């Protein structure tokens, strides 16, 4: 399957055209209209170098809020309110902390300055959201992503203290569930999120859910 190259025209190819690793297209821009169209079509950006790459993997890694797994140790932390939990208190701090996080097996970060600027713009328009956890008024963990309809598309998380990102994720999933969200898109597999109940589903099933609830 040939790789699609995007230009200034606002469009995306069908997700079925994605390569085996999920790569669908290259190029284009990170302007708000293109980003919103991407999420509406089950596509997300992931930088490599200086050019946007657009992905729609098959299978897709997701979490159904009803299937959230909370370990005994995390239940203990939640019960004693080990951290202060907030939503959208400091989106720029969260995304920049995700940008600065060193990740095993990765040379640098895919969260380039262009990504930060683009998602702050989405936040200011009410699409991008952050969840934070604090200890002694210091930001120690959090995550950010895109909320559209009854779906939340998770982008990245960070932790400066043990269990801080898990705490933020669990609290936010519980809040999203209460608000009617039916699926959290985790995009690609991580052992960390699998331990919290995330699982693989086929892209066709993901797209069916997306079309119903976006």
Secondary structure, DSSP 8 states (H G I E B T S, - for coil): ---EEE-SS-----GGG--TTSEEEEE----HHHHHHHHHTT-EE--BTTB-EEE--SSEEEE-GGG----HHHHHHHHTT-SEEEESS-HHHHHHHHHH---TT-SS-S--HHHHHHHHHHHHTT-EEEEEEEETTEEEEEEEEEEETTEEEEEEEEESSTTHHHHHHHHHHHHHHHTT--EEEEES--HHHHTTT-EEE-HHHHHHHHHHH-
